[in-house]
Amino acid sequence: MLKLARKFCAAGKLEAEFVSADLASFTPDRKYDLVIASYVFNEMSERDRNAALDKLLSATAKVLLIVEPGTPAHHELQRRIREYLASKGAKLFSPCPEGAVCGLGGGDWCHFSVRVPRGKLHKFLKGGEAPYEDEKFTYSAFCVGEGGRAARARVLRRPQISDGRAELKLCTAEGIKEVAFRKKDGAVYKAARKASAGDEFGELG
């Protein structure tokens, strides 16, 4: 991860300081515009997790991003993280629409995916020949202070496309909605056809 982060910074000509430390004992000494914690909280007890969240939040000047694997267990973990940080004054602005209460149930959970290329070692370790892997993840993005406009609706699953019809499963402030658009709906139909899971969707018709 550090190697990849250094490449991103070099490509963007950004200055950054990299520190290897135990999150449970490390205390940041200043604030940062963007703070990211990725795939770490599933390894902590609730007490240590909350203590670490306090430290990360205190070090955040603008945005705190929490990323975890896209499993049902980690969806529940994200829910607890959201509740805790909300109690500390952080505002969740993505992926959930503003004011939304999670309506997923019945074995469903909030997650998205990104296609990751596989190298030779990756394919060997996974015992597969496909040149890529679809990595599922779940995330929460919080803002501190002003800003952080939440989406009106978020696309939860890949759109179901049939002849002249596009169906979307959306997370909205009013709950989970399954909506369908037809060619006669014009621009909103075209937008629905092009949507991907995780996209903000601003038009409900």
KOLGULUM-157810 format. One line per 3 residues: number of its first residue (from 1); their letters; for each residue z, x negated, y negated of N, C-alpha, C, CB. Coordinates in steps of 0.02 Angstrom, whole numbers, m for minus. Each point is the difference from the previous one (the first is absolute). Glycine has a CB too. Example, Ala and Ser with C-alpha at 12.3 -4.5 7.8 and 13.67 -1.06 7.14 Angstrom:
// residues 2
1 = as = 390:m660:284:0:45:m59:0:m45:m60:62:95:59 | m98:m77:m112:3:m42:m59:37:39:m55:m108:m59:32
// end
This chain:
// residues 205
1 = mlk = 0:m41:60:0:41:m60:0:m43:m63:60:90:63 | m20:m144:m63:2:m44:m58:m68:m34:m11:123:m19:20 | m155:1:35:m65:m33:m5:m51:48:m31:26:m72:100
4 = lar = m24:136:m78:m46:50:m27:15:14:m74:m10:51:115 | 74:m48:m132:19:12:m69:m24:m56:m45:100:63:39 | m95:m124:m16:m24:m57:m39:m75:4:m12:93:m71:47
7 = kfc = m130:95:4:m73:7:m7:m16:53:m53:m16:m34:120 | 53:90:m118:m11:52:m50:12:m26:m70:33:87:85 | 21:m123:m93:17:m27:m66:m52:m50:m24:122:17:25
10 = aag = m146:m58:21:m50:m50:m19:m65:35:m20:52:m84:78 | m71:136:m40:m62:36:m15:4:36:m68:m19:15:123 | 78:10:m139:10:35:m63:23:m44:m56:25:99:66
13 = kle = m18:m164:m53:23:m49:m49:67:22:m30:m118:m31:m26 | 164:50:71:66:22:m20:52:m52:17:m34:119:17 | 84:m125:m59:55:m45:14:55:38:37:m28:m70:m103
16 = aef = 55:41:155:52:33:39:47:m52:30:m77:97:25 | 138:m77:m16:50:m42:33:14:29:69:52:m34:m112 | m55:m6:164:12:22:68:66:m28:26:m125:7:21
19 = vsa = 167:38:4:66:m20:24:10:28:70:46:m2:m119 | m29:m40:167:17:22:67:75:7:5:m102:m57:49 | 126:118:m33:72:11:1:16:62:42:12:m55:m113
22 = dla = 50:60:132:25:59:36:13:55:m51:51:m72:93 | m85:129:m87:8:53:m49:71:25:m4:m118:32:20 | 154:m35:35:69:24:0:46:m42:m43:m20:44:115
25 = sft = 2:m108:m125:44:m45:m39:m31:m24:m65:49:m36:107 | m115:44:m115:m35:m24:m59:11:47:m59:m87:m56:73 | 101:29:m132:9:40:m60:m50:m23:m54:123:18:28
28 = pdr = m172:24:m47:m48:m19:m52:37:m12:m66:m91:67:56 | 67:m116:m96:34:m17:m62:m37:26:m61:45:m100:56 | m99:139:m47:m36:29:m57:m40:61:24:m6:m113:m57
31 = kyd = m28:146:10:m38:60:17:m75:m16:7:85:69:m60 | m118:m29:101:m71:m8:14:m36:66:m10:24:m94:81 | m87:91:m104:m39:61:m9:m12:37:66:m55:m53:m99
34 = lvi = 42:15:152:m12:28:66:42:m34:52:m117:28:m34 | 156:11:71:42:m25:55:m22:34:64:99:m22:m78 | m114:m16:130:m25:27:63:45:m22:57:m118:m1:m43
37 = asy = 138:50:85:37:m15:61:m40:30:58:113:m1:m60 | m138:m41:104:m46:22:52:27:m15:70:m95:m17:m79 | 102:69:120:18:m7:71:67:m37:9:m122:0:29
40 = vfn = 172:17:m69:64:m34:6:59:47:13:m47:m87:m75 | 45:147:49:60:43:2:14:29:69:m21:26:m118 | m28:m25:162:13:23:68:44:m48:38:m110:58:m1
43 = ems = 119:m118:m25:40:m51:34:72:m2:m26:m104:m66:18 | 121:111:m65:66:m3:m32:43:61:17:m51:m65:m92 | 116:55:89:46:56:5:m4:40:m65:78:m64:79
46 = erd = m53:125:m80:m2:40:m61:38:m34:m57:m8:104:70 | 64:m133:m55:40:m34:m52:m39:m58:m30:105:32:59 | m134:m75:m17:m38:m57:m25:m63:24:m37:44:m72:94
49 = rna = m75:125:m66:m61:26:m32:15:25:m71:m45:32:113 | 97:6:m121:17:26:m66:18:m55:m49:39:105:54 | m4:m156:m29:17:m57:m43:m63:m37:m22:110:m12:59
52 = ald = m157:4:m14:m63:m33:m16:m41:42:m49:0:m56:112 | m1:122:m102:m35:44:m46:29:m4:m70:m27:77:95 | 92:m81:m100:32:m8:m66:m25:m64:m34:103:62:42
55 = kll = m107:m116:m4:m23:m63:m29:m73:5:m23:81:m62:74 | m123:91:m31:m71:6:m17:m10:44:m61:m29:m17:120 | 66:72:m123:m6:46:m56:22:m34:m65:18:97:77
58 = sat = 36:m135:m73:25:m35:m60:m49:m53:m24:117:21:39 | m160:m46:7:m49:m51:m18:m67:30:m22:56:m77:80 | m62:144:m78:m63:33:m15:m4:21:m74:m5:41:119
61 = akv = m47:m65:m153:m11:20:m69:m46:61:m5:16:m119:m35 | m62:125:84:m48:56:m3:m7:36:68:m61:m62:m90 | 38:27:142:m16:34:63:33:m35:59:m109:38:m49
64 = lli = 139:2:93:28:m24:63:m39:34:57:116:m18:m51 | m145:m22:95:m42:25:55:33:m18:66:m104:m11:m71 | 116:62:113:29:m10:67:m53:19:52:118:24:m43
67 = vep = m134:m70:88:m50:12:52:32:m10:68:m94:m37:m77 | 81:84:123:25:m6:68:m54:22:49:119:21:m40 | m112:m36:105:m50:22:49:m8:76:0:28:m100:70
70 = gtp = m87:123:m52:m15:71:m2:20:37:63:m92:m26:m76 | 156:28:91:26:35:60:46:57:m22:m9:m106:69 | 22:154:m24:47:53:m18:69:m26:m21:m60:73:80
73 = ahh = 84:m125:m45:66:m28:m17:0:m30:m70:20:m24:121 | m74:m9:m140:m3:m31:m66:m14:52:m55:m39:m106:53 | 7:160:m36:m7:56:m47:70:27:m18:m114:30:48
76 = elq = 157:m24:2:69:23:m12:38:m53:m40:m2:67:107 | m10:m131:m93:32:m53:m38:m21:3:m74:3:m72:103 | m67:84:m115:m23:6:m69:33:60:m35:m110:m53:33
79 = rri = 120:107:3:33:58:m29:70:m18:m24:m68:76:75 | 104:m114:m33:68:m20:m20:m1:m49:m59:37:16:119 | m86:m61:m120:m7:m47:m55:m15:39:m65:m41:m90:79
82 = rey = m2:140:m74:m17:40:m59:61:36:m27:m117:14:43 | 156:15:1:60:35:m21:49:m47:m34:m16:82:93 | 25:m142:m65:48:m48:m27:m23:m24:m69:32:m35:116
85 = las = m95:15:m122:m23:m26:m64:m3:55:m53:m66:m87:61 | 52:148:m41:1:56:m48:70:8:m29:m94:57:62 | 145:m67:m19:69:6:m24:18:m56:m49:30:55:109
88 = kga = m71:m108:m109:12:m56:m46:m44:4:m62:31:m70:99 | m69:124:m105:m40:10:m60:m73:m21:5:104:m15:m60 | m126:m11:118:m70:m19:7:m43:63:10:34:m112:50
91 = klf = m94:111:m77:m46:57:4:m55:m14:50:26:31:m119 | m30:10:172:m54:m7:49:m64:29:m29:83:6:96 | m137:m46:m98:m63:27:m27:m58:m5:49:40:m32:m112
94 = spc = m30:1:170:m53:m3:50:31:m17:68:m86:m34:m88 | 63:65:142:m58:44:5:14:73:m18:m42:m76:87 | 105:96:m93:17:71:m8:m18:25:m70:92:m14:83
97 = peg = m118:75:m88:m9:32:m66:69:10:m32:m106:57:38 | 107:m56:m104:63:8:m36:34:66:18:m45:m70:m94 | 109:66:112:38:59:16:m8:24:72:m10:31:m117
100 = avc = m30:m67:156:m13:23:69:59:m13:45:m121:m22:m17 | 135:69:61:48:m9:54:m41:m5:65:94:64:m62 | m82:m116:101:m42:m13:59:0:61:46:25:m122:m8
103 = glg = m85:148:20:m7:59:43:m27:m15:69:m17:65:m102 | 11:m129:117:m26:m18:66:53:11:54:m76:m84:m53 | 56:110:108:45:12:56:m40:9:64:84:54:m77
106 = ggd = m50:m33:129:m35:12:62:m32:m61:30:m20:113:m39 | 52:m172:31:m27:m61:29:m49:m36:m45:16:51:110 | m30:m23:m170:m46:m32:m46:40:m46:m47:m80:98:6
109 = wch = 46:m148:m34:34:m45:m46:m51:m29:m49:87:m28:88 | m62:6:m146:m43:m26:m53:m17:m73:16:52:79:m85 | m116:m93:92:m23:m69:9:m73:m5:m18:85:m18:91
112 = fsv = m106:m43:m105:m70:m13:m17:m21:m61:41:12:50:m118 | m74:m71:110:m23:m58:39:m48:m42:m41:15:64:106 | m17:m128:m88:m48:m46:m31:m31:m41:56:66:m5:m110
115 = rvp = m131:m7:105:m35:m39:52:10:m74:m13:m86:92:14 | 114:m126:36:15:m72:m6:m44:m39:48:120:26:m32 | m157:m77:9:m41:m40:45:43:m40:48:m89:m7:m88
118 = rgk = 65:m1:149:36:m39:51:m33:m68:9:35:106:58 | 7:m158:m58:m25:m66:18:5:m10:75:34:m44:m113 | m53:m15:137:1:m14:72:71:4:28:m100:m74:m13
121 = lhk = 148:46:m23:69:1:23:27:72:2:18:m115:m47 | m34:154:m5:22:70:m3:m27:39:60:4:m6:m126 | m69:m3:141:m30:36:56:32:m22:66:m109:9:m63
124 = flk = 123:m74:69:32:m25:61:69:30:10:m64:m107:m11 | 104:108:m44:69:26:5:1:74:14:37:m89:m78 | m86:126:50:m2:72:10:m38:20:64:6:13:m124
127 = gge = m39:m62:155:m37:15:61:m59:46:m11:105:m15:62 | m139:8:m119:m57:42:m16:m58:m40:m27:78:94:m23 | m137:m63:23:m60:m34:m23:m26:27:m66:m28:m22:118
130 = apy = 56:78:m142:m24:29:m63:12:m50:m57:24:117:43 | m72:m123:m88:7:m48:m56:46:24:m55:m115:m39:26 | 145:98:m17:44:27:m52:56:41:32:m95:2:m82
133 = ede = 145:15:42:54:43:22:20:46:m58:42:m88:83 | m31:151:m69:21:46:m51:77:1:m2:m105:71:15 | 132:m104:m66:73:m7:m7:28:61:m37:m11:m126:m1
136 = kft = 57:162:34:32:58:m31:61:m22:m39:m43:74:93 | 53:m45:m151:57:m17:m41:24:61:m39:m42:m118:m10 | 104:115:m13:28:50:m44:29:m37:m60:25:80:96
139 = ysa = m25:m48:m154:23:m35:m60:33:48:m49:m91:m84:15 | 129:54:m61:30:36:m57:m6:m44:m61:81:63:76 | m107:m36:m130:m6:m36:m63:43:34:m53:m117:m39:29
142 = fcv = 162:1:m58:47:25:m50:m13:m33:m67:86:22:89 | m74:14:m143:m4:m31:m66:69:1:m33:m121:35:m11 | 131:m84:m30:62:m5:m39:m19:11:m73:54:m81:83
145 = geg = m21:126:m116:m18:16:m69:m58:48:m4:42:m111:m35 | m82:106:m18:m56:45:m10:m59:m20:43:38:21:m116 | m84:27:126:m61:m14:38:4:27:70:m17:m103:m68
148 = gra = m29:79:111:m1:22:69:m22:72:8:90:m80:21 | m150:97:m46:m26:68:7:m11:16:73:m53:m7:m113 | 83:62:136:m8:20:70:m66:38:9:125:5:13
151 = ara = m150:m6:48:m62:37:16:13:75:0:m41:m98:68 | m10:137:m82:5:72:7:3:18:74:m62:18:m109 | 22:m54:149:m1:11:72:m22:m65:33:m24:124:m13
154 = rvl = 46:m134:75:m17:m61:37:m33:20:67:96:m65:m55 | m152:34:71:m35:14:63:39:m34:57:m113:9:m58 | 135:30:107:42:m26:54:m40:m24:60:89:76:m38
157 = rrp = m146:m46:51:m39:m17:60:m73:m7:m18:83:61:72 | m121:m91:m28:m72:m6:m10:m31:70:m5:m1:m110:63 | m40:122:m114:m32:66:m7:m40:20:61:m5:m19:m123
160 = qis = 8:83:139:m39:27:55:m64:30:m30:104:25:70 | m160:m56:m53:m64:19:m30:m44:35:52:8:m97:m80 | m33:155:61:m49:35:42:m57:23:m46:90:37:84
163 = dgr = m139:m4:m57:m58:20:m38:19:45:m59:m70:m10:104 | 65:m19:m164:14:39:m60:73:17:m11:m111:45:13 | 158:m82:19:71:15:m6:40:m65:4:m18:114:52
166 = ael = 69:m120:m94:45:m57:1:72:25:m1:m85:m73:m60 | 125:52:110:70:22:5:47:m59:m13:m34:89:83 | 85:m77:m124:48:m51:m18:71:23:16:m77:m42:m89
169 = klc = 119:m5:111:71:12:6:33:m38:m58:m4:14:129 | 38:24:m173:25:m28:m62:76:7:m5:m108:26:m54 | 139:m77:25:70:4:m21:0:19:m73:39:m86:86
172 = tae = m7:141:m104:4:23:m69:72:12:m19:m115:52:9 | 127:m40:m73:68:15:m23:27:64:30:m25:m60:m106 | m21:104:129:20:63:30:5:m4:76:m54:59:m96
175 = gik = 42:m119:124:3:m8:72:m66:m22:30:88:87:3 | m92:m85:63:m61:m21:35:m51:57:m1:67:m78:74 | m128:62:m94:m53:50:m3:m61:m24:38:42:41:m111
178 = eva = m73:5:148:m64:m14:32:m53:42:m37:54:m26:114 | m100:m8:m146:m49:34:m41:m70:m16:24:78:m3:m99 | m124:48:86:m70:m9:20:m45:13:m60:27:33:119
181 = frk = m79:m73:m125:m49:9:m54:m69:4:31:73:m63:m82 | m116:103:49:m69:8:22:m48:m24:m53:34:97:71 | m98:m101:m54:m50:m25:m46:1:37:m66:m69:m34:97
184 = kdg = 82:99:m94:m1:41:m60:55:m20:m50:m48:94:69 | 98:m133:m45:53:m23:m44:m20:m59:m43:81:41:84 | m141:m67:m73:m28:m51:m43:35:m67:2:m35:91:m72
187 = avy = 59:m113:13:28:m68:m7:62:m10:43:m45:m3:m116 | 87:54:122:61:m8:40:m17:m8:74:64:69:m84 | m118:m37:107:m23:m9:69:m24:m72:11:m34:122:5
190 = kaa = m3:m149:m53:m24:m68:6:58:m50:m1:m107:33:m57 | 157:m19:15:59:m43:m2:38:1:66:8:19:m123 | m2:41:153:35:7:64:m36:m38:55:43:112:m36
193 = rka = m109:m110:36:m40:m36:51:10:m75:m4:m84:92:m3 | 93:m118:m58:7:m72:m10:72:m25:6:m99:6:m73 | 147:40:77:70:m20:0:19:m37:64:26:98:m72
196 = sag = 25:m141:66:28:m35:57:75:12:2:m90:m88:m6 | 121:80:64:73:8:6:34:m48:m47:m11:35:120 | 58:m9:m159:36:m40:m49:m25:8:m70:20:m79:89
199 = def = m80:109:m97:m28:9:m67:38:53:m39:m112:m34:44 | 115:25:m109:22:53:m45:m56:52:m3:74:m79:m68 | m55:143:69:m50:53:m6:21:47:m56:m30:m8:124
202 = gel = m9:8:m178:20:35:m59:m26:71:m7:5:m108:m51 | m52:127:96:m29:67:m6:15:41:62:m91:m47:m73 | 126:103:61:17:45:55:m43:63:m1:117:m45:m1
205 = g = m162:50:m47:m45:57:m3:31:57:m40:m48:m33:109
// end
